[in-house]
Amino acid sequence: MFSFCVRGFSGGSFVLKRNLRLLSSASAETGSGVTEPNCLVSGLVPILKPTNWTSRDVVSYVRKTLEIDCKNRHQVKKRPKIKVGHGGTLDPLATGVLVLGIGKGTKVMGEYLKGGKKYEAEFEVGYETDTLDLEGKIIKTCERGLTLDPKIVDTFKGEIMQQPPMFSALHIDGRRLYELAREGLDYSDVDVPKRPVVVKTLEIRELEGMEKKFEMECEVGGGTYIRSLIRDLAYGHGTLGTMTKLERTEAGGFTLEDCISLRSSADEIYEKAMKVNELRDIEF
């Protein structure tokens, strides 16, 4: 097996392409396809996820980009397989930092993505949807607005108990919750236990000139649903709330400024992985 570790990476495209050519020449074509390394650089790659893409969509798109590049490099008919995974799901309507692992990077995401995640969100009060965001249908309405009470807000800081949304990918009795929700089931039909989550920081502000609309900034631990946090904050103030916008601004130490575009080329993806390996001292 061919192994590769970047040292002294200068960030220049010439250095990248030279290294990629060396790696490519180390692979040998066999009767059954291309041997390793199909993925020229293993590592972590922060992607700027656009709206209306699922996290799985992003993974599939980047995998296809890398596999087509590998196919073209080795001039074979069938696309070689390359491992790509993500380090934390983002809802389809959400945007922001989605960290991918490519190649052997899929095995170290848990180690290098420790820590909290930061979000900026917007929400409206007076109604609730079944998905807790704008993708769903309205199931409850309320005339009452929201006058922020700092004492109530403070009760949602630290370790709290949170019930995940029905429209989520969690497993209950071997099935995804969203599958049960699509069959018309809700909390009255399915036992979805609350679980502990951590809210490290939480700031809420009323949007100026926007009646019943608010913005929120927070840093949370893993497994925290911002949709559920908004729902429960509204309940705490005696009203209803639905998330209207969500952006993850930081995950595992990666910020929006660190991200590359989903439409990046294979060379750009590998270049980013090389840079992250160097900055974080990651070796494979």
KEKE-3310 file (N, C-alpha, C; in steps of 0.2 Angstrom, whole numbers, plus 5000, padded with zeros to 4 digits):
npx = (5004:5003:5008:5006:5012:5011:5023:5030:5022:5018:5007:5006:5000:5008:5016:5007:5002:5013:5016:5004:5006:5017:5011:5001:5008:5013:5003:4997:4990:4978:4971:4958:4955:4960:4974:4977:4985:4968:4962:4971:4976:4973:4962:4955:4942:4934:4919:4908:4892:4878:4861:4847:4853:4856:4866:4871:4870:4880:4891:4890:4892:4905:4912:4909:4916:4929:4931:4929:4939:4950:4947:4949:4963:4968:4963:4953:4938:4928:4923:4934:4933:4931:4933:4922:4915:4905:4906:4896:4879:4870:4855:4844:4839:4849:4864:4882:4897:4902:4911:4921:4927:4940:4946:4957:4954:4941:4941:4947:4939:4932:4941:4948:4938:4933:4924:4914:4900:4896:4882:4872:4856:4839:4822:4804:4790:4774:4769:4770:4779:4778:4790:4798:4804:4805:4802:4791:4774:4762:4757:4752:4746:4748:4743:4751:4765:4783:4792:4807:4814:4827:4830:4823:4829:4842:4840:4841:4854:4870:4870:4856:4840:4834:4822:4823:4819:4804:4806:4820:4836:4838:4838:4824:4819:4824:4821:4822:4818:4812:4806:4795:4788:4784:4775:4764:4765:4768:4774:4765:4763:4775:4788:4800:4813:4820:4836:4852:4860:4872:4872:4883:4885:4873:4864:4850:4841:4829:4824:4826:4813:4806:4792:4789:4800:4816:4834:4847:4862:4873:4883:4885:4886:4889:4876:4866:4850:4846:4833:4825:4829:4825:4811:4809:4813:4803:4792:4795:4793:4780:4774:4774:4787:4797:4810:4818:4829:4846:4863:4878:4892:4904:4914:4922:4933:4935:4930:4919:4927:4937:4932:4930:4922:4908:4908:4921:4936:4944:4958:4958:4951:4960:4971:4966:4965:4978:4983:4976:4980:4994:4993:4986:4994:4992:4994:4995)
npy = (4994:5011:5025:5042:5057:5074:5087:5103:5110:5122:5128:5132:5130:5124:5116:5107:5100:5094:5085:5077:5072:5063:5055:5049:5042:5032:5023:5008:5000:4987:4971:4972:4985:5000:5001:5006:5022:5027:5039:5053:5061:5059:5066:5080:5090:5106:5111:5123:5122:5123:5129:5119:5107:5091:5084:5072:5073:5082:5075:5064:5072:5077:5065:5060:5069:5067:5054:5054:5061:5052:5042:5048:5051:5038:5033:5023:5013:5011:5020:5022:5017:5029:5034:5044:5055:5063:5075:5077:5081:5092:5101:5101:5114:5122:5131:5133:5127:5112:5098:5087:5070:5063:5048:5040:5050:5049:5040:5047:5058:5059:5061:5073:5082:5086:5096:5110:5117:5131:5142:5152:5158:5161:5164:5163:5168:5162:5152:5134:5121:5104:5100:5108:5118:5128:5119:5111:5108:5119:5116:5120:5136:5152:5167:5174:5184:5186:5191:5194:5186:5187:5178:5166:5163:5160:5148:5139:5137:5129:5111:5103:5095:5088:5085:5077:5082:5076:5074:5069:5061:5051:5034:5024:5010:5003:5011:5026:5041:5051:5043:5038:5049:5053:5044:5049:5049:5055:5063:5058:5045:5039:5035:5046:5049:5062:5069:5072:5088:5100:5118:5130:5144:5157:5168:5180:5190:5202:5205:5220:5230:5220:5211:5199:5191:5184:5184:5172:5167:5154:5143:5126:5109:5092:5084:5092:5099:5113:5117:5111:5118:5131:5129:5125:5136:5145:5139:5140:5153:5154:5153:5149:5143:5143:5138:5148:5151:5145:5144:5136:5141:5137:5123:5110:5118:5123:5137:5148:5155:5146:5137:5128:5130:5120:5116:5115:5110:5093:5095:5106:5102:5092:5100:5108:5098:5094:5106:5107:5095:5099:5110:5105:5095:5082:5065:5051)
npz = (5000:4996:5005:5010:5015:5018:5020:5024:5015:5003:4998:4985:4968:4959:4967:4972:4960:4955:4966:4965:4952:4955:4964:4956:4947:4955:4956:4950:4935:4934:4928:4934:4937:4945:4956:4973:4977:4975:4980:4980:4990:5006:5019:5028:5023:5023:5017:5009:5012:5001:5001:5001:4998:5004:5017:5013:4999:4996:5000:4990:4978:4979:4980:4967:4959:4963:4959:4946:4942:4945:4937:4924:4925:4925:4914:4913:4910:4920:4935:4948:4965:4979:4995:5004:5017:5029:5043:5052:5051:5041:5040:5025:5022:5028:5028:5026:5036:5032:5036:5027:5026:5016:5008:5018:5028:5032:5043:5053:5057:5069:5078:5075:5074:5086:5099:5100:5090:5080:5077:5067:5067:5062:5067:5068:5077:5083:5076:5072:5063:5057:5054:5061:5054:5039:5029:5032:5036:5043:5059:5071:5078:5086:5094:5102:5105:5107:5121:5126:5139:5150:5160:5157:5145:5150:5156:5146:5144:5146:5151:5145:5144:5129:5117:5102:5085:5076:5062:5059:5058:5067:5074:5079:5086:5076:5064:5054:5061:5053:5043:5050:5054:5041:5038:5045:5059:5076:5091:5100:5096:5095:5105:5109:5117:5128:5128:5134:5130:5126:5128:5125:5123:5121:5112:5109:5098:5094:5077:5070:5066:5061:5064:5076:5073:5075:5078:5081:5089:5093:5102:5102:5109:5102:5093:5096:5092:5083:5078:5088:5099:5097:5096:5109:5117:5113:5118:5131:5133:5132:5119:5101:5090:5075:5065:5053:5046:5044:5048:5049:5057:5062:5064:5072:5073:5061:5051:5041:5033:5030:5022:5006:4989:4985:4972:4968:4960:4957:4959:4967:4978:4983:4986:4996:5006:5008:5013:5025:5031:5034:5042:5053:5057:5053:5049:5038)
capx = (5000:5007:5006:5008:5011:5013:5027:5032:5017:5019:5001:5006:4997:5013:5019:5001:5001:5019:5015:4999:5009:5021:5007:4997:5013:5014:4998:4997:4983:4978:4965:4952:4954:4966:4976:4978:4979:4963:4962:4978:4977:4968:4962:4949:4940:4928:4915:4903:4886:4873:4855:4843:4857:4857:4873:4873:4870:4887:4896:4890:4894:4912:4914:4909:4921:4936:4931:4929:4946:4954:4945:4953:4970:4971:4960:4949:4931:4924:4925:4936:4929:4934:4929:4920:4910:4904:4907:4890:4874:4867:4848:4844:4839:4854:4871:4888:4903:4901:4918:4921:4934:4941:4951:4958:4952:4935:4942:4949:4935:4930:4947:4950:4932:4930:4923:4907:4898:4893:4877:4868:4849:4833:4816:4798:4785:4767:4767:4775:4778:4779:4798:4801:4807:4800:4801:4786:4767:4760:4752:4750:4747:4747:4743:4755:4772:4788:4796:4813:4815:4834:4830:4821:4834:4847:4838:4843:4862:4873:4868:4849:4837:4831:4819:4825:4813:4802:4809:4827:4838:4839:4834:4820:4816:4827:4819:4823:4812:4808:4802:4789:4785:4781:4769:4759:4766:4771:4777:4760:4763:4782:4792:4806:4816:4824:4843:4856:4864:4876:4872:4888:4883:4866:4862:4844:4839:4823:4826:4824:4808:4803:4788:4789:4806:4822:4840:4850:4869:4874:4888:4882:4889:4887:4869:4861:4846:4844:4826:4822:4831:4820:4804:4808:4813:4797:4788:4797:4790:4772:4772:4777:4792:4799:4816:4817:4836:4851:4870:4884:4898:4910:4913:4928:4938:4934:4926:4916:4933:4941:4928:4930:4916:4906:4910:4928:4939:4948:4964:4957:4949:4966:4975:4964:4966:4985:4984:4973:4985:5000:4991:4984:4999:4988:4998:4992)
capy = (5000:5017:5030:5049:5063:5081:5091:5109:5112:5129:5131:5133:5125:5120:5110:5102:5096:5090:5080:5073:5068:5058:5050:5046:5037:5026:5018:5003:4998:4980:4969:4973:4992:5004:5000:5012:5026:5030:5045:5055:5064:5058:5072:5083:5096:5110:5113:5128:5119:5127:5128:5114:5101:5087:5082:5066:5076:5085:5069:5061:5076:5077:5058:5059:5073:5064:5047:5055:5063:5046:5038:5051:5050:5031:5031:5017:5014:5012:5025:5019:5019:5033:5035:5051:5055:5070:5075:5081:5082:5099:5101:5103:5121:5125:5132:5134:5123:5104:5095:5080:5066:5059:5043:5038:5055:5047:5037:5051:5064:5060:5063:5080:5087:5087:5102:5113:5119:5138:5143:5158:5156:5166:5161:5167:5165:5162:5145:5128:5116:5098:5099:5114:5123:5130:5113:5107:5111:5122:5111:5124:5143:5156:5174:5177:5186:5184:5196:5190:5186:5184:5172:5160:5161:5157:5141:5135:5137:5123:5105:5103:5089:5090:5080:5078:5083:5070:5074:5069:5054:5046:5028:5022:5003:5001:5015:5033:5045:5055:5039:5037:5056:5054:5040:5053:5048:5060:5061:5054:5038:5036:5037:5049:5051:5067:5067:5078:5091:5106:5124:5134:5151:5158:5175:5181:5197:5204:5208:5227:5232:5213:5209:5192:5188:5185:5180:5169:5165:5150:5137:5120:5102:5088:5081:5097:5102:5120:5117:5109:5123:5136:5126:5124:5143:5148:5136:5143:5160:5154:5154:5144:5146:5139:5141:5150:5151:5142:5143:5134:5146:5134:5116:5107:5123:5126:5142:5149:5157:5140:5132:5129:5129:5113:5115:5115:5104:5088:5098:5111:5098:5089:5105:5110:5092:5095:5112:5105:5090:5102:5115:5102:5090:5075:5060:5045)
capz = (5000:4995:5010:5008:5021:5016:5024:5021:5010:5002:4996:4978:4964:4956:4971:4972:4954:4955:4970:4962:4947:4958:4967:4951:4944:4959:4955:4944:4933:4934:4924:4937:4938:4947:4963:4978:4980:4971:4982:4980:4996:5012:5024:5030:5018:5024:5011:5011:5010:4999:5003:4997:4997:5010:5018:5008:4992:4996:5000:4983:4973:4980:4978:4960:4957:4964:4956:4938:4941:4945:4931:4919:4926:4924:4908:4913:4909:4926:4940:4954:4971:4983:5001:5006:5022:5032:5050:5056:5046:5041:5037:5018:5021:5031:5024:5031:5036:5032:5035:5024:5026:5010:5008:5025:5032:5034:5049:5059:5058:5075:5082:5073:5074:5093:5101:5098:5083:5081:5072:5067:5065:5062:5068:5068:5083:5082:5073:5072:5058:5059:5053:5065:5049:5033:5024:5034:5036:5049:5063:5077:5078:5092:5093:5107:5102:5112:5124:5128:5147:5151:5165:5154:5141:5154:5158:5140:5143:5150:5149:5145:5141:5123:5113:5095:5080:5073:5056:5060:5055:5073:5074:5084:5085:5069:5059:5055:5064:5048:5040:5054:5053:5034:5039:5049:5066:5079:5098:5103:5093:5095:5111:5107:5123:5128:5129:5136:5125:5129:5125:5128:5122:5117:5111:5105:5097:5089:5071:5070:5061:5059:5070:5078:5070:5079:5076:5087:5089:5099:5102:5105:5108:5097:5094:5098:5086:5083:5078:5094:5104:5095:5098:5117:5119:5112:5123:5138:5133:5131:5112:5097:5086:5069:5062:5046:5042:5049:5045:5053:5055:5064:5066:5073:5072:5054:5050:5035:5029:5029:5017:4998:4986:4983:4964:4967:4956:4961:4961:4973:4984:4986:4988:5003:5010:5009:5017:5032:5034:5036:5047:5059:5058:5052:5045:5036)
cpx = (5004:5004:5009:5007:5014:5017:5030:5028:5017:5012:5000:5003:5002:5015:5013:5002:5007:5018:5010:5001:5013:5017:5003:5002:5014:5009:4999:4991:4983:4972:4959:4951:4961:4967:4976:4984:4974:4962:4969:4980:4972:4968:4955:4948:4934:4925:4910:4896:4881:4866:4852:4847:4857:4864:4876:4874:4878:4892:4896:4893:4902:4915:4915:4915:4928:4936:4932:4936:4951:4953:4949:4960:4972:4968:4957:4942:4926:4927:4928:4933:4934:4930:4928:4915:4910:4904:4902:4885:4871:4860:4848:4844:4845:4860:4876:4893:4900:4908:4917:4928:4934:4947:4951:4956:4945:4935:4945:4945:4933:4935:4949:4944:4929:4929:4916:4906:4895:4888:4874:4861:4844:4827:4810:4794:4778:4764:4772:4773:4780:4787:4802:4805:4803:4799:4794:4779:4765:4755:4749:4751:4745:4747:4748:4762:4777:4792:4801:4814:4822:4834:4828:4826:4840:4846:4840:4850:4864:4870:4860:4847:4833:4828:4820:4818:4811:4805:4817:4829:4840:4835:4830:4817:4818:4825:4821:4817:4808:4804:4795:4785:4781:4775:4763:4760:4769:4773:4771:4760:4770:4785:4799:4809:4820:4831:4847:4860:4867:4875:4877:4887:4876:4864:4856:4843:4833:4826:4822:4819:4804:4798:4788:4795:4812:4828:4843:4857:4870:4880:4886:4887:4886:4880:4864:4857:4844:4837:4823:4823:4826:4813:4804:4809:4807:4792:4789:4794:4782:4770:4775:4782:4795:4805:4815:4824:4841:4858:4875:4890:4905:4909:4920:4934:4939:4929:4923:4922:4937:4938:4930:4923:4914:4908:4917:4931:4942:4954:4963:4955:4956:4971:4973:4965:4973:4986:4982:4978:4991:4998:4989:4988:4996:4993:4994:4997)
cpy = (5006:5022:5037:5053:5069:5084:5097:5111:5119:5132:5132:5128:5121:5114:5105:5097:5092:5084:5075:5069:5062:5053:5046:5040:5031:5021:5014:5001:4990:4978:4971:4980:4995:5002:5006:5015:5029:5038:5048:5058:5063:5064:5074:5089:5100:5112:5118:5125:5124:5125:5123:5108:5097:5086:5076:5068:5078:5080:5066:5065:5076:5070:5057:5063:5070:5057:5048:5057:5057:5042:5041:5050:5043:5028:5024:5018:5015:5016:5021:5021:5024:5035:5042:5051:5062:5069:5078:5083:5089:5098:5103:5111:5125:5126:5132:5128:5115:5101:5088:5077:5063:5054:5041:5044:5053:5043:5041:5057:5065:5063:5071:5085:5088:5094:5104:5115:5126:5139:5150:5156:5162:5161:5166:5164:5166:5156:5140:5124:5109:5096:5104:5119:5125:5125:5110:5111:5114:5117:5115:5132:5146:5163:5178:5178:5183:5190:5193:5191:5183:5178:5166:5158:5158:5150:5136:5134:5131:5116:5105:5097:5092:5084:5082:5079:5076:5069:5075:5061:5049:5040:5027:5015:5001:5005:5022:5036:5049:5050:5038:5043:5056:5049:5043:5052:5054:5058:5057:5047:5035:5039:5039:5052:5057:5065:5073:5081:5097:5112:5129:5141:5152:5165:5176:5188:5198:5207:5215:5228:5225:5210:5201:5188:5190:5182:5178:5167:5160:5145:5131:5114:5098:5085:5086:5099:5109:5121:5116:5115:5129:5135:5127:5131:5146:5145:5139:5150:5160:5155:5148:5147:5141:5142:5142:5151:5148:5142:5141:5138:5143:5127:5113:5111:5126:5131:5143:5151:5151:5136:5134:5128:5121:5111:5115:5109:5099:5091:5102:5107:5095:5094:5107:5104:5093:5100:5110:5100:5094:5107:5111:5096:5083:5071:5054:5040)
cpz = (5000:5000:5008:5014:5018:5021:5020:5015:5009:5000:4989:4974:4960:4960:4971:4966:4953:4960:4968:4957:4950:4961:4962:4948:4948:4959:4949:4942:4932:4929:4927:4939:4941:4954:4967:4976:4975:4973:4983:4986:5001:5016:5025:5025:5020:5018:5013:5008:5008:5002:4998:4995:5004:5011:5014:5001:4991:4995:4993:4978:4973:4978:4971:4957:4957:4960:4948:4937:4941:4939:4925:4919:4924:4917:4908:4912:4915:4931:4946:4960:4976:4989:5003:5011:5025:5040:5054:5051:5047:5037:5030:5018:5024:5027:5029:5031:5037:5031:5032:5025:5019:5011:5016:5030:5035:5041:5055:5060:5065:5080:5081:5073:5081:5094:5098:5091:5084:5075:5073:5064:5065:5063:5069:5074:5080:5078:5073:5067:5060:5058:5058:5061:5044:5028:5026:5033:5043:5053:5069:5076:5085:5091:5097:5104:5108:5114:5128:5136:5148:5155:5162:5149:5144:5156:5152:5139:5148:5147:5150:5142:5134:5119:5105:5090:5078:5066:5057:5058:5061:5072:5080:5082:5077:5063:5060:5057:5058:5044:5044:5054:5046:5034:5043:5057:5069:5086:5102:5101:5094:5101:5109:5113:5123:5130:5131:5131:5129:5125:5128:5128:5119:5118:5107:5104:5092:5083:5071:5064:5058:5065:5070:5075:5074:5076:5082:5085:5095:5097:5106:5105:5103:5099:5096:5091:5087:5083:5084:5099:5103:5097:5106:5120:5118:5117:5130:5139:5132:5124:5108:5092:5081:5066:5055:5042:5047:5045:5050:5052:5058:5066:5066:5072:5065:5053:5043:5030:5027:5023:5010:4996:4985:4976:4963:4963:4960:4964:4967:4979:4987:4989:4995:5008:5013:5014:5025:5035:5037:5042:5054:5060:5058:5047:5044:5034)
residu = (MET:PHE:SER:PHE:CYS:VAL:ARG:GLY:PHE:SER:GLY:GLY:SER:PHE:VAL:LEU:LYS:ARG:ASN:LEU:ARG:LEU:LEU:SER:SER:ALA:SER:ALA:GLU:THR:GLY:SER:GLY:VAL:THR:GLU:PRO:ASN:CYS:LEU:VAL:SER:GLY:LEU:VAL:PRO:ILE:LEU:LYS:PRO:THR:ASN:TRP:THR:SER:ARG:ASP:VAL:VAL:SER:TYR:VAL:ARG:LYS:THR:LEU:GLU:ILE:ASP:CYS:LYS:ASN:ARG:HIS:GLN:VAL:LYS:LYS:ARG:PRO:LYS:ILE:LYS:VAL:GLY:HIS:GLY:GLY:THR:LEU:ASP:PRO:LEU:ALA:THR:GLY:VAL:LEU:VAL:LEU:GLY:ILE:GLY:LYS:GLY:THR:LYS:VAL:MET:GLY:GLU:TYR:LEU:LYS:GLY:GLY:LYS:LYS:TYR:GLU:ALA:GLU:PHE:GLU:VAL:GLY:TYR:GLU:THR:ASP:THR:LEU:ASP:LEU:GLU:GLY:LYS:ILE:ILE:LYS:THR:CYS:GLU:ARG:GLY:LEU:THR:LEU:ASP:PRO:LYS:ILE:VAL:ASP:THR:PHE:LYS:GLY:GLU:ILE:MET:GLN:GLN:PRO:PRO:MET:PHE:SER:ALA:LEU:HIS:ILE:ASP:GLY:ARG:ARG:LEU:TYR:GLU:LEU:ALA:ARG:GLU:GLY:LEU:ASP:TYR:SER:ASP:VAL:ASP:VAL:PRO:LYS:ARG:PRO:VAL:VAL:VAL:LYS:THR:LEU:GLU:ILE:ARG:GLU:LEU:GLU:GLY:MET:GLU:LYS:LYS:PHE:GLU:MET:GLU:CYS:GLU:VAL:GLY:GLY:GLY:THR:TYR:ILE:ARG:SER:LEU:ILE:ARG:ASP:LEU:ALA:TYR:GLY:HIS:GLY:THR:LEU:GLY:THR:MET:THR:LYS:LEU:GLU:ARG:THR:GLU:ALA:GLY:GLY:PHE:THR:LEU:GLU:ASP:CYS:ILE:SER:LEU:ARG:SER:SER:ALA:ASP:GLU:ILE:TYR:GLU:LYS:ALA:MET:LYS:VAL:ASN:GLU:LEU:ARG:ASP:ILE:GLU:PHE)
# end
